[in-house]
């Protein structure tokens, strides 16, 4: 079985990818491994100006480091009434990396007194696939539209702070109130991965 490196140290993100591959991309049958599985502790400074640039930087870096077929992503939350903020800086709302509770609090304060119908938001992601010993990197993007809830759930998923406030109209719940499998089904990552599918099928050969 061919191995595919999911270039993340985030156990929650790795779990989401495993669920997407297991339940929605069954015919690919890759063996997924994470940076933690390979004991790779190196961290890359994400200084790209877009999700796409950061995804490419990470895919190339960890592909060269591991010599594995590598998938890397960069994602963020964009809130319409705030001009797309926090966007690419979704983990650094105060110019530094914030805790999950801090990020949730900052967003809720910025949207104080904003009615639900004006709290439109979307999760965006860019996924890059890098192949060992080749210069070509494939990049695909995906998004999931929703709203920012008027109240935050008390439940927090490690690695996904905004899932406590990201309301999915299709299920009338915030993401953390869904099962991990159902959340994976509606994930912006799944949207992007379905675009990557033809490439992954070819690379598996």
Beta strands, then each sheet from edge to edge (+ up, - down):
strand 1: 3-6
strand 2: 31-34
strand 3: 70-79
strand 4: 85-87
strand 5: 120-130
strand 6: 137-148
strand 7: 166-168
strand 8: 173-174
sheet 1: 2+ 1+ 3+ 4-
sheet 2: 2+ 1+ 3+ 5- 6+ 7- 8+
end
